[in-house]
Amino acid sequence: MPPDLLQPCAGYTGPVPQSEGQISDALIAEARGRACANGRLGAMAEILAAPNLED
């Protein structure tokens, strides 16, 4: 398993948003983090589903 797939994906880590602009920024950060995590999970699933040719 490539080590980069095991690293956490960043999401929103700032203070509680107080304005529409801050809420928008937080939502974008969360969406990017979710997309990152889902991509890594998909890659891990492909690796784990691949036939083991070493046996």
Secondary structure as UniProt FT lines:
FT   HELIX           3..6
FT   HELIX           20..49
FT   TURN            53..54
//
